[in-house]
Amino acid sequence: MSAYRHILDGYKVLDFTQFVAGPTVTRLLAEMGAEVIKVEIAPAGDPLRTMYVFKNGRSSLFVQHNRGKMSLCLDAKCGAGREILLDLARCVDVVVENFTPGAIARLGLGYETVSRINPRIIMCSISGFGQSGPLADKPGFDTLGASYAGVLDMNGQAGGSPCPPGAAIGDVTAGLNGAASIGFALLHRERTGRGQYLDISLLDTYFHCHDFSVQAFSASGGAIQPTRTGPNVPGYAPAGVFAGKHRSIVIMGITLAQWRALCSIIGHPEMGDDPQFATSTQRVEHMATIRPLIQRWLDSLDSDEEAIRILEENRIPVAPVLTVAEAVNHPHLRQRGTVTVVHDPVLGDFEVPASPWRFSEFPASMDLQAPFLGQHNERVLKHYLGYSDKEVAALMDQGVLHRENR
């Protein structure tokens, strides 16, 4: 049994993030046991608090992305508020922010400033387009990053309009990248004693998601122009979404063995040895011929379950396209703890995605709650900075500190 609550137990994080990408970083750190102080700018705090409000002014979206954090709500632009934040920067291990590039420096809390007072500090900036480059000053949201990365253009019907992804893939993955880079930076600090600055962007994250398109375009000298292919997976074949009796089904027959087995199943074994279909790349070029044959076989069956059973028995990768409701209640996701329950004092119990990281030394997940605005003002100032009750009360009276009335 480990002597620690979790893998980051004892590490302290000052969190200046809002919306989704930045809070994902610090939520993951909190889920690994770090002490996260979420700094919220008075009087409203994180704008996510006002989105998807379901009960008594409480946002389930805010709760999902801010579990396990303490809320310190203050006026960061006044001298007393800035001094509090600088004092906290002296005693934490990590600072995370996702303001527009340059905004944190204008608050007097840029990396040059905080690293002078705390050379061991690790600062991670999450932004839409990075801290440098022609796009750096643009506001960053998930779908904008997908647009500039060429990812949005790959999603949608062939010949039709591009479609946004159905989840905040860039935001959440940028958050994962931020949390992972912080872990590596902490490892480097253990070796050298030195902190460092981390620049993580949604655009870099989205562009890194290209598995096929970029190298195909470049290595072919531009002969291959990747574009959206509708239900077909770009670059691989046969691979894509097909129509079952009652639901869509994904079939992936991209290796030669899978292709030959699929040809046999659909009643065209001769195609498995036909040289014009020998490679996945060749089959991509012939999907107009292949797809109708697969679809005709699916149409001949009595049920989707029969199709999935036959394909699985022949070791051809296949999956039903589940709805969100079906995924949430799938026994595999349940057994693995991929779905976790939040116990919130206002919203009650509801389910959210769990951390995707698993540690053998810490198999149990932590029961974490999201804070109310300014809930931990007194705790943070007294515990971390040694303020007295009288000093905290004076800051409240002066309007430096703010808290939600609950």
Contacts in CASP RR format, 6 or more apart in sequence:
PFRMAT RR
TARGET T0000
AUTHOR 0000-0000-0000
METHOD contacts of the structure
MODEL  1
MSAYRHILDGYKVLDFTQFVAGPTVTRLLAEMGAEVIKVEIAPAGDPLRT
MYVFKNGRSSLFVQHNRGKMSLCLDAKCGAGREILLDLARCVDVVVENFT
PGAIARLGLGYETVSRINPRIIMCSISGFGQSGPLADKPGFDTLGASYAG
VLDMNGQAGGSPCPPGAAIGDVTAGLNGAASIGFALLHRERTGRGQYLDI
SLLDTYFHCHDFSVQAFSASGGAIQPTRTGPNVPGYAPAGVFAGKHRSIV
IMGITLAQWRALCSIIGHPEMGDDPQFATSTQRVEHMATIRPLIQRWLDS
LDSDEEAIRILEENRIPVAPVLTVAEAVNHPHLRQRGTVTVVHDPVLGDF
EVPASPWRFSEFPASMDLQAPFLGQHNERVLKHYLGYSDKEVAALMDQGV
LHRENR
2 361 0 8 1.000
2 362 0 8 1.000
4 10 0 8 1.000
4 362 0 8 1.000
5 33 0 8 1.000
5 366 0 8 1.000
6 31 0 8 1.000
6 32 0 8 1.000
6 33 0 8 1.000
6 359 0 8 1.000
6 362 0 8 1.000
6 366 0 8 1.000
7 32 0 8 1.000
7 33 0 8 1.000
7 359 0 8 1.000
7 361 0 8 1.000
7 362 0 8 1.000
8 29 0 8 1.000
8 32 0 8 1.000
8 33 0 8 1.000
8 34 0 8 1.000
9 33 0 8 1.000
9 34 0 8 1.000
10 33 0 8 1.000
10 34 0 8 1.000
10 35 0 8 1.000
11 29 0 8 1.000
11 33 0 8 1.000
11 34 0 8 1.000
11 35 0 8 1.000
11 93 0 8 1.000
11 94 0 8 1.000
11 186 0 8 1.000
12 34 0 8 1.000
12 35 0 8 1.000
12 37 0 8 1.000
12 91 0 8 1.000
12 92 0 8 1.000
12 93 0 8 1.000
12 94 0 8 1.000
12 384 0 8 1.000
13 26 0 8 1.000
13 29 0 8 1.000
13 30 0 8 1.000
13 34 0 8 1.000
13 35 0 8 1.000
13 36 0 8 1.000
13 37 0 8 1.000
13 92 0 8 1.000
13 93 0 8 1.000
13 94 0 8 1.000
13 95 0 8 1.000
13 96 0 8 1.000
14 37 0 8 1.000
14 39 0 8 1.000
14 85 0 8 1.000
14 88 0 8 1.000
14 89 0 8 1.000
14 92 0 8 1.000
14 94 0 8 1.000
14 95 0 8 1.000
14 96 0 8 1.000
15 23 0 8 1.000
15 26 0 8 1.000
15 36 0 8 1.000
15 37 0 8 1.000
15 38 0 8 1.000
15 39 0 8 1.000
15 69 0 8 1.000
15 95 0 8 1.000
15 96 0 8 1.000
16 39 0 8 1.000
16 95 0 8 1.000
16 96 0 8 1.000
16 97 0 8 1.000
16 98 0 8 1.000
16 99 0 8 1.000
16 104 0 8 1.000
16 109 0 8 1.000
17 23 0 8 1.000
17 25 0 8 1.000
17 26 0 8 1.000
17 38 0 8 1.000
17 46 0 8 1.000
17 96 0 8 1.000
17 97 0 8 1.000
17 98 0 8 1.000
17 126 0 8 1.000
18 40 0 8 1.000
18 45 0 8 1.000
18 46 0 8 1.000
18 47 0 8 1.000
18 48 0 8 1.000
18 98 0 8 1.000
19 46 0 8 1.000
19 47 0 8 1.000
19 48 0 8 1.000
19 98 0 8 1.000
19 171 0 8 1.000
20 48 0 8 1.000
20 65 0 8 1.000
20 142 0 8 1.000
20 168 0 8 1.000
20 171 0 8 1.000
20 172 0 8 1.000
21 98 0 8 1.000
21 126 0 8 1.000
21 128 0 8 1.000
21 142 0 8 1.000
21 168 0 8 1.000
21 170 0 8 1.000
21 171 0 8 1.000
21 172 0 8 1.000
21 174 0 8 1.000
21 175 0 8 1.000
21 202 0 8 1.000
22 96 0 8 1.000
22 98 0 8 1.000
22 126 0 8 1.000
22 171 0 8 1.000
22 174 0 8 1.000
22 175 0 8 1.000
23 38 0 8 1.000
23 46 0 8 1.000
23 48 0 8 1.000
23 65 0 8 1.000
23 66 0 8 1.000
24 65 0 8 1.000
24 171 0 8 1.000
24 172 0 8 1.000
24 174 0 8 1.000
24 175 0 8 1.000
24 176 0 8 1.000
24 179 0 8 1.000
25 96 0 8 1.000
25 124 0 8 1.000
25 126 0 8 1.000
25 175 0 8 1.000
25 178 0 8 1.000
25 179 0 8 1.000
25 182 0 8 1.000
26 36 0 8 1.000
26 38 0 8 1.000
26 66 0 8 1.000
26 69 0 8 1.000
26 96 0 8 1.000
27 65 0 8 1.000
27 66 0 8 1.000
27 67 0 8 1.000
27 68 0 8 1.000
27 69 0 8 1.000
28 175 0 8 1.000
28 176 0 8 1.000
28 179 0 8 1.000
28 355 0 8 1.000
28 357 0 8 1.000
29 36 0 8 1.000
29 94 0 8 1.000
29 96 0 8 1.000
29 179 0 8 1.000
29 182 0 8 1.000
30 36 0 8 1.000
30 67 0 8 1.000
30 68 0 8 1.000
30 69 0 8 1.000
30 368 0 8 1.000
31 67 0 8 1.000
31 68 0 8 1.000
31 355 0 8 1.000
31 357 0 8 1.000
31 365 0 8 1.000
31 366 0 8 1.000
31 368 0 8 1.000
32 355 0 8 1.000
32 357 0 8 1.000
32 359 0 8 1.000
32 362 0 8 1.000
33 366 0 8 1.000
34 94 0 8 1.000
35 70 0 8 1.000
36 68 0 8 1.000
36 69 0 8 1.000
36 70 0 8 1.000
37 69 0 8 1.000
37 70 0 8 1.000
37 72 0 8 1.000
37 88 0 8 1.000
37 92 0 8 1.000
37 376 0 8 1.000
37 380 0 8 1.000
37 384 0 8 1.000
38 46 0 8 1.000
38 66 0 8 1.000
38 69 0 8 1.000
38 70 0 8 1.000
38 71 0 8 1.000
38 72 0 8 1.000
38 371 0 8 1.000
39 72 0 8 1.000
39 73 0 8 1.000
39 74 0 8 1.000
39 76 0 8 1.000
39 85 0 8 1.000
40 46 0 8 1.000
40 71 0 8 1.000
40 72 0 8 1.000
40 73 0 8 1.000
40 74 0 8 1.000
40 373 0 8 1.000
40 374 0 8 1.000
41 73 0 8 1.000
41 74 0 8 1.000
41 75 0 8 1.000
41 76 0 8 1.000
42 73 0 8 1.000
42 74 0 8 1.000
42 75 0 8 1.000
42 76 0 8 1.000
42 399 0 8 1.000
42 401 0 8 1.000
42 402 0 8 1.000
43 73 0 8 1.000
43 402 0 8 1.000
44 50 0 8 1.000
45 73 0 8 1.000
45 373 0 8 1.000
46 62 0 8 1.000
46 66 0 8 1.000
48 59 0 8 1.000
48 61 0 8 1.000
48 62 0 8 1.000
48 65 0 8 1.000
48 66 0 8 1.000
49 59 0 8 1.000
49 62 0 8 1.000
49 373 0 8 1.000
50 59 0 8 1.000
51 59 0 8 1.000
51 61 0 8 1.000
51 62 0 8 1.000
52 59 0 8 1.000
52 60 0 8 1.000
52 61 0 8 1.000
52 62 0 8 1.000
53 59 0 8 1.000
54 60 0 8 1.000
54 347 0 8 1.000
55 346 0 8 1.000
55 347 0 8 1.000
56 346 0 8 1.000
57 346 0 8 1.000
58 344 0 8 1.000
58 346 0 8 1.000
58 347 0 8 1.000
60 344 0 8 1.000
60 347 0 8 1.000
60 350 0 8 1.000
62 370 0 8 1.000
63 342 0 8 1.000
63 344 0 8 1.000
63 347 0 8 1.000
63 352 0 8 1.000
63 369 0 8 1.000
63 370 0 8 1.000
64 342 0 8 1.000
64 352 0 8 1.000
64 353 0 8 1.000
64 370 0 8 1.000
66 370 0 8 1.000
66 371 0 8 1.000
67 342 0 8 1.000
67 368 0 8 1.000
67 369 0 8 1.000
67 370 0 8 1.000
68 366 0 8 1.000
68 368 0 8 1.000
68 369 0 8 1.000
68 370 0 8 1.000
68 371 0 8 1.000
69 370 0 8 1.000
69 371 0 8 1.000
70 371 0 8 1.000
70 375 0 8 1.000
70 376 0 8 1.000
70 379 0 8 1.000
70 380 0 8 1.000
71 371 0 8 1.000
71 372 0 8 1.000
71 373 0 8 1.000
71 374 0 8 1.000
71 375 0 8 1.000
71 376 0 8 1.000
71 377 0 8 1.000
72 374 0 8 1.000
72 376 0 8 1.000
72 377 0 8 1.000
72 380 0 8 1.000
72 381 0 8 1.000
73 373 0 8 1.000
73 374 0 8 1.000
73 377 0 8 1.000
73 401 0 8 1.000
73 402 0 8 1.000
73 403 0 8 1.000
73 404 0 8 1.000
74 81 0 8 1.000
74 84 0 8 1.000
74 85 0 8 1.000
74 377 0 8 1.000
74 395 0 8 1.000
74 400 0 8 1.000
74 401 0 8 1.000
74 402 0 8 1.000
75 81 0 8 1.000
75 399 0 8 1.000
75 400 0 8 1.000
75 402 0 8 1.000
76 82 0 8 1.000
76 85 0 8 1.000
76 107 0 8 1.000
77 107 0 8 1.000
78 400 0 8 1.000
80 395 0 8 1.000
80 398 0 8 1.000
80 400 0 8 1.000
81 400 0 8 1.000
82 107 0 8 1.000
82 108 0 8 1.000
82 109 0 8 1.000
84 381 0 8 1.000
84 385 0 8 1.000
84 400 0 8 1.000
85 107 0 8 1.000
85 109 0 8 1.000
86 108 0 8 1.000
86 109 0 8 1.000
86 113 0 8 1.000
86 114 0 8 1.000
86 117 0 8 1.000
87 385 0 8 1.000
88 380 0 8 1.000
88 384 0 8 1.000
88 385 0 8 1.000
89 95 0 8 1.000
89 109 0 8 1.000
89 114 0 8 1.000
89 117 0 8 1.000
89 118 0 8 1.000
89 121 0 8 1.000
90 117 0 8 1.000
90 118 0 8 1.000
91 118 0 8 1.000
91 384 0 8 1.000
91 385 0 8 1.000
92 118 0 8 1.000
92 121 0 8 1.000
93 120 0 8 1.000
93 121 0 8 1.000
93 122 0 8 1.000
93 186 0 8 1.000
94 121 0 8 1.000
94 122 0 8 1.000
94 123 0 8 1.000
94 124 0 8 1.000
94 182 0 8 1.000
94 186 0 8 1.000
95 109 0 8 1.000
95 114 0 8 1.000
95 121 0 8 1.000
95 122 0 8 1.000
95 123 0 8 1.000
95 124 0 8 1.000
96 123 0 8 1.000
96 124 0 8 1.000
96 125 0 8 1.000
96 126 0 8 1.000
96 178 0 8 1.000
96 182 0 8 1.000
97 104 0 8 1.000
97 109 0 8 1.000
97 123 0 8 1.000
97 124 0 8 1.000
97 125 0 8 1.000
97 126 0 8 1.000
98 125 0 8 1.000
98 126 0 8 1.000
98 127 0 8 1.000
100 127 0 8 1.000
100 137 0 8 1.000
100 139 0 8 1.000
101 125 0 8 1.000
101 127 0 8 1.000
101 130 0 8 1.000
101 131 0 8 1.000
101 136 0 8 1.000
101 137 0 8 1.000
102 110 0 8 1.000
102 131 0 8 1.000
104 110 0 8 1.000
104 125 0 8 1.000
105 111 0 8 1.000
105 112 0 8 1.000
105 113 0 8 1.000
110 123 0 8 1.000
111 123 0 8 1.000
111 125 0 8 1.000
111 197 0 8 1.000
114 121 0 8 1.000
114 123 0 8 1.000
115 121 0 8 1.000
115 123 0 8 1.000
115 195 0 8 1.000
115 197 0 8 1.000
119 194 0 8 1.000
119 195 0 8 1.000
120 189 0 8 1.000
120 193 0 8 1.000
120 194 0 8 1.000
120 195 0 8 1.000
121 195 0 8 1.000
122 182 0 8 1.000
122 185 0 8 1.000
122 186 0 8 1.000
122 189 0 8 1.000
122 195 0 8 1.000
122 196 0 8 1.000
122 197 0 8 1.000
122 198 0 8 1.000
123 196 0 8 1.000
123 197 0 8 1.000
123 198 0 8 1.000
124 178 0 8 1.000
124 181 0 8 1.000
124 182 0 8 1.000
124 185 0 8 1.000
124 197 0 8 1.000
124 198 0 8 1.000
124 200 0 8 1.000
125 131 0 8 1.000
125 197 0 8 1.000
125 198 0 8 1.000
125 199 0 8 1.000
125 200 0 8 1.000
126 174 0 8 1.000
126 175 0 8 1.000
126 178 0 8 1.000
126 200 0 8 1.000
126 201 0 8 1.000
126 202 0 8 1.000
127 136 0 8 1.000
127 140 0 8 1.000
127 199 0 8 1.000
127 200 0 8 1.000
127 201 0 8 1.000
127 202 0 8 1.000
128 138 0 8 1.000
128 139 0 8 1.000
128 140 0 8 1.000
128 141 0 8 1.000
128 144 0 8 1.000
128 145 0 8 1.000
128 174 0 8 1.000
128 201 0 8 1.000
128 202 0 8 1.000
128 203 0 8 1.000
129 135 0 8 1.000
129 136 0 8 1.000
129 138 0 8 1.000
129 140 0 8 1.000
129 145 0 8 1.000
129 148 0 8 1.000
129 201 0 8 1.000
129 202 0 8 1.000
129 203 0 8 1.000
130 136 0 8 1.000
130 199 0 8 1.000
130 200 0 8 1.000
130 201 0 8 1.000
130 203 0 8 1.000
130 204 0 8 1.000
131 199 0 8 1.000
131 201 0 8 1.000
132 199 0 8 1.000
135 148 0 8 1.000
135 203 0 8 1.000
138 144 0 8 1.000
140 202 0 8 1.000
141 202 0 8 1.000
142 168 0 8 1.000
142 169 0 8 1.000
142 170 0 8 1.000
142 171 0 8 1.000
142 202 0 8 1.000
143 152 0 8 1.000
143 164 0 8 1.000
143 165 0 8 1.000
144 202 0 8 1.000
145 151 0 8 1.000
145 170 0 8 1.000
145 202 0 8 1.000
145 203 0 8 1.000
145 206 0 8 1.000
146 152 0 8 1.000
146 155 0 8 1.000
146 164 0 8 1.000
146 165 0 8 1.000
146 169 0 8 1.000
146 170 0 8 1.000
146 206 0 8 1.000
147 153 0 8 1.000
148 203 0 8 1.000
148 206 0 8 1.000
149 203 0 8 1.000
149 206 0 8 1.000
149 207 0 8 1.000
149 209 0 8 1.000
149 210 0 8 1.000
150 206 0 8 1.000
150 207 0 8 1.000
150 210 0 8 1.000
150 213 0 8 1.000
151 165 0 8 1.000
151 206 0 8 1.000
151 207 0 8 1.000
151 209 0 8 1.000
151 210 0 8 1.000
152 162 0 8 1.000
152 163 0 8 1.000
152 164 0 8 1.000
152 165 0 8 1.000
153 162 0 8 1.000
153 227 0 8 1.000
153 228 0 8 1.000
154 162 0 8 1.000
154 213 0 8 1.000
154 226 0 8 1.000
154 227 0 8 1.000
154 228 0 8 1.000
154 234 0 8 1.000
155 162 0 8 1.000
155 163 0 8 1.000
155 164 0 8 1.000
155 165 0 8 1.000
155 228 0 8 1.000
156 162 0 8 1.000
156 163 0 8 1.000
156 228 0 8 1.000
156 230 0 8 1.000
157 228 0 8 1.000
157 230 0 8 1.000
158 227 0 8 1.000
158 228 0 8 1.000
158 229 0 8 1.000
158 230 0 8 1.000
158 232 0 8 1.000
159 227 0 8 1.000
159 228 0 8 1.000
160 228 0 8 1.000
162 228 0 8 1.000
169 206 0 8 1.000
169 209 0 8 1.000
170 202 0 8 1.000
170 205 0 8 1.000
170 206 0 8 1.000
170 209 0 8 1.000
171 202 0 8 1.000
173 205 0 8 1.000
173 206 0 8 1.000
173 209 0 8 1.000
174 200 0 8 1.000
174 201 0 8 1.000
174 202 0 8 1.000
174 205 0 8 1.000
175 200 0 8 1.000
176 356 0 8 1.000
177 200 0 8 1.000
177 205 0 8 1.000
178 198 0 8 1.000
178 200 0 8 1.000
181 198 0 8 1.000
181 200 0 8 1.000
182 198 0 8 1.000
185 195 0 8 1.000
185 196 0 8 1.000
185 198 0 8 1.000
188 194 0 8 1.000
188 195 0 8 1.000
188 196 0 8 1.000
189 195 0 8 1.000
189 196 0 8 1.000
207 214 0 8 1.000
212 226 0 8 1.000
212 234 0 8 1.000
212 235 0 8 1.000
212 236 0 8 1.000
213 226 0 8 1.000
213 234 0 8 1.000
216 224 0 8 1.000
216 226 0 8 1.000
216 235 0 8 1.000
217 224 0 8 1.000
217 225 0 8 1.000
217 226 0 8 1.000
226 234 0 8 1.000
226 235 0 8 1.000
227 234 0 8 1.000
228 234 0 8 1.000
229 235 0 8 1.000
231 240 0 8 1.000
231 241 0 8 1.000
231 242 0 8 1.000
232 239 0 8 1.000
232 240 0 8 1.000
232 284 0 8 1.000
232 287 0 8 1.000
232 291 0 8 1.000
233 239 0 8 1.000
233 240 0 8 1.000
233 252 0 8 1.000
235 280 0 8 1.000
235 281 0 8 1.000
235 284 0 8 1.000
236 252 0 8 1.000
236 254 0 8 1.000
236 280 0 8 1.000
236 284 0 8 1.000
237 253 0 8 1.000
237 254 0 8 1.000
237 280 0 8 1.000
237 283 0 8 1.000
237 284 0 8 1.000
237 286 0 8 1.000
237 287 0 8 1.000
237 290 0 8 1.000
238 251 0 8 1.000
238 252 0 8 1.000
238 253 0 8 1.000
238 254 0 8 1.000
238 259 0 8 1.000
238 262 0 8 1.000
238 283 0 8 1.000
238 287 0 8 1.000
238 290 0 8 1.000
238 291 0 8 1.000
238 294 0 8 1.000
239 251 0 8 1.000
239 252 0 8 1.000
239 253 0 8 1.000
239 254 0 8 1.000
240 250 0 8 1.000
240 251 0 8 1.000
240 252 0 8 1.000
241 248 0 8 1.000
241 249 0 8 1.000
241 250 0 8 1.000
241 321 0 8 1.000
242 248 0 8 1.000
242 249 0 8 1.000
242 250 0 8 1.000
242 251 0 8 1.000
242 291 0 8 1.000
242 294 0 8 1.000
242 295 0 8 1.000
242 298 0 8 1.000
243 249 0 8 1.000
243 295 0 8 1.000
243 298 0 8 1.000
244 298 0 8 1.000
244 299 0 8 1.000
244 304 0 8 1.000
244 307 0 8 1.000
245 298 0 8 1.000
245 301 0 8 1.000
245 302 0 8 1.000
245 303 0 8 1.000
245 304 0 8 1.000
246 303 0 8 1.000
246 304 0 8 1.000
247 304 0 8 1.000
247 320 0 8 1.000
247 321 0 8 1.000
248 320 0 8 1.000
248 321 0 8 1.000
249 298 0 8 1.000
249 304 0 8 1.000
249 307 0 8 1.000
249 308 0 8 1.000
249 318 0 8 1.000
249 319 0 8 1.000
249 320 0 8 1.000
249 321 0 8 1.000
250 318 0 8 1.000
250 319 0 8 1.000
250 320 0 8 1.000
250 321 0 8 1.000
251 262 0 8 1.000
251 294 0 8 1.000
251 311 0 8 1.000
251 316 0 8 1.000
251 317 0 8 1.000
251 318 0 8 1.000
252 258 0 8 1.000
252 316 0 8 1.000
252 317 0 8 1.000
252 318 0 8 1.000
253 259 0 8 1.000
253 262 0 8 1.000
253 316 0 8 1.000
253 317 0 8 1.000
254 280 0 8 1.000
255 280 0 8 1.000
256 278 0 8 1.000
256 279 0 8 1.000
257 315 0 8 1.000
258 315 0 8 1.000
258 316 0 8 1.000
258 317 0 8 1.000
259 272 0 8 1.000
259 277 0 8 1.000
259 280 0 8 1.000
259 283 0 8 1.000
260 269 0 8 1.000
260 272 0 8 1.000
260 273 0 8 1.000
261 314 0 8 1.000
261 315 0 8 1.000
261 316 0 8 1.000
262 294 0 8 1.000
262 311 0 8 1.000
262 314 0 8 1.000
262 316 0 8 1.000
263 269 0 8 1.000
263 270 0 8 1.000
263 271 0 8 1.000
263 272 0 8 1.000
264 272 0 8 1.000
264 314 0 8 1.000
265 297 0 8 1.000
265 310 0 8 1.000
265 311 0 8 1.000
265 314 0 8 1.000
265 316 0 8 1.000
266 293 0 8 1.000
266 294 0 8 1.000
266 296 0 8 1.000
266 297 0 8 1.000
267 297 0 8 1.000
268 293 0 8 1.000
271 277 0 8 1.000
271 290 0 8 1.000
276 282 0 8 1.000
276 286 0 8 1.000
277 283 0 8 1.000
277 286 0 8 1.000
277 290 0 8 1.000
283 290 0 8 1.000
298 307 0 8 1.000
301 307 0 8 1.000
301 310 0 8 1.000
304 320 0 8 1.000
307 318 0 8 1.000
308 318 0 8 1.000
308 319 0 8 1.000
308 320 0 8 1.000
311 317 0 8 1.000
311 318 0 8 1.000
312 318 0 8 1.000
322 330 0 8 1.000
327 333 0 8 1.000
328 339 0 8 1.000
328 351 0 8 1.000
332 338 0 8 1.000
333 339 0 8 1.000
337 354 0 8 1.000
337 365 0 8 1.000
338 353 0 8 1.000
338 354 0 8 1.000
338 356 0 8 1.000
339 351 0 8 1.000
339 352 0 8 1.000
339 353 0 8 1.000
339 354 0 8 1.000
340 351 0 8 1.000
340 352 0 8 1.000
340 353 0 8 1.000
340 354 0 8 1.000
340 365 0 8 1.000
341 349 0 8 1.000
341 350 0 8 1.000
341 351 0 8 1.000
342 348 0 8 1.000
342 349 0 8 1.000
342 350 0 8 1.000
342 351 0 8 1.000
342 352 0 8 1.000
342 369 0 8 1.000
342 370 0 8 1.000
343 349 0 8 1.000
343 367 0 8 1.000
343 369 0 8 1.000
344 350 0 8 1.000
344 369 0 8 1.000
344 370 0 8 1.000
345 369 0 8 1.000
354 365 0 8 1.000
355 365 0 8 1.000
372 403 0 8 1.000
372 404 0 8 1.000
372 406 0 8 1.000
373 402 0 8 1.000
373 403 0 8 1.000
373 404 0 8 1.000
374 401 0 8 1.000
374 402 0 8 1.000
374 403 0 8 1.000
374 404 0 8 1.000
375 403 0 8 1.000
375 404 0 8 1.000
375 406 0 8 1.000
377 392 0 8 1.000
377 396 0 8 1.000
377 401 0 8 1.000
377 403 0 8 1.000
378 389 0 8 1.000
378 392 0 8 1.000
381 387 0 8 1.000
381 391 0 8 1.000
381 392 0 8 1.000
381 395 0 8 1.000
382 388 0 8 1.000
382 389 0 8 1.000
382 392 0 8 1.000
387 395 0 8 1.000
392 401 0 8 1.000
395 401 0 8 1.000
396 403 0 8 1.000
END
